[in-house]
Amino acid sequence: MTEHEEYCVSIRKFYIMPDRTLVGCAVVLWAWNSHDKTWRYAARRAYRFADYNGSRRKALRQARRDARKLAGIFDCINHDTNEEGMWQ
């Protein structure tokens, strides 16, 4: 695996348990675990809709902006909201 493939970034929906209420989205930095051959959480930052006056669009826009910056810092792939490619 090359250096830039050791990490990747994605955006996931963010829920509160136990009733699974959607409250925002989260930018997740994933690290490749070569021992288990799977992706593991390395870091996560939540973007709550309430912090953006209840606007889902503003929260997602900020999450996408920060995901692009994080992918640039780690020189890795940004999967945005589509994680299917990273699990194959």
Secondary structure as UniProt FT lines:
FT   HELIX           3..5
FT   STRAND          7..16
FT   TURN            17..20
FT   STRAND          21..33
FT   TURN            34..37
FT   STRAND          38..48
FT   HELIX           49..52
FT   TURN            53..54
FT   HELIX           56..74
FT   STRAND          77..78
FT   TURN            80..81
FT   HELIX           84..87
//
